Amino acid sequence: MSASASVWTVGVEIAGWVGATLILASYGLLSLHRVQATSPLYQWMNAIGAVGFAINGGWNHAYPSMTLNIIWLGFALYGLTRGRRAARRPR
């Protein structure tokens, strides 16, 4: 394995572990009532985590995992845009 391939492999593994940590932490915070499911923090943690997992899944040819996390990212982005729209509405 070349040095550049090794650097990419390490980067992809880091992306996967960061993704796993963010998604687990966001779920833990939600379960402990430290964040709400509609909060930007929760949605961003899930979005960034899903990107890390999708990168790792694609690199490792784990296409079901990659697909799941692309969909997960879509849900998180939807939650973020929906939250922004709700915040702009007059009360």
C-alpha positions in Angstrom: 0.0 0.0 0.0 1.4 3.4 -0.9 1.8 6.2 1.6 -1.0 8.3 0.0 -3.4 5.3 0.0 -2.5 4.7 3.7 -3.3 8.4 4.5 -6.7 8.1 2.7 -7.4 4.8 4.6 -6.7 6.4 7.9 -8.8 9.5 7.0 -11.7 7.3 6.0 -11.5 5.3 9.3 -11.4 8.6 11.3 -14.4 9.8 9.4 -16.3 6.6 10.3 -15.4 6.8 13.9 -16.2 10.5 14.2 -19.5 9.7 12.5 -20.3 6.8 14.9 -19.4 9.0 17.9 -21.6 11.9 16.7 -24.6 9.7 16.0 -24.3 7.8 19.3 -23.7 11.0 21.2 -26.7 12.7 19.6 -29.0 9.8 20.5 -27.6 9.6 24.0 -28.3 13.3 24.5 -31.8 12.9 23.1 -32.5 9.9 25.4 -31.2 11.9 28.4 -33.4 14.9 27.5 -30.4 17.1 27.1 -31.4 18.1 23.5 -34.7 18.1 21.6 -35.1 16.2 18.3 -35.9 19.5 16.6 -32.7 21.3 17.9 -30.1 22.4 15.4 -27.4 20.7 17.5 -29.1 17.3 17.3 -29.7 17.7 13.6 -26.1 18.8 12.9 -24.6 16.0 14.9 -26.7 13.5 12.9 -25.9 15.2 9.6 -22.1 15.3 10.1 -22.2 11.8 11.6 -24.1 10.4 8.6 -21.5 12.0 6.2 -18.7 10.3 8.1 -20.5 6.9 8.1 -21.4 7.3 4.4 -17.8 8.0 3.5 -16.6 5.0 5.4 -19.3 2.8 4.0 -18.5 3.8 0.4 -14.8 3.3 0.8 -15.3 -0.1 2.4 -17.9 -1.2 -0.2 -20.6 -1.4 2.5 -23.3 0.0 0.2 -26.3 -0.8 2.4 -24.6 1.2 5.2 -23.7 4.0 2.8 -27.2 4.2 1.5 -28.8 4.2 4.9 -26.5 7.1 6.0 -27.2 9.1 2.8 -30.9 8.8 3.7 -30.1 9.7 7.4 -28.3 12.8 6.1 -31.4 13.7 4.1 -33.6 13.5 7.2 -31.2 15.6 9.2 -31.0 18.3 6.5 -34.8 18.2 6.2 -35.0 18.8 10.0 -32.5 21.7 9.8 -34.4 23.4 7.0 -37.8 22.8 8.6 -36.4 24.2 11.9 -35.2 27.3 10.1 -38.5 27.9 8.4 -40.4 27.5 11.7 -38.0 30.0 13.4 -38.8 32.6 10.7 -42.5 32.3 11.1 -44.2 35.1 13.1 -45.7 33.9 16.3 
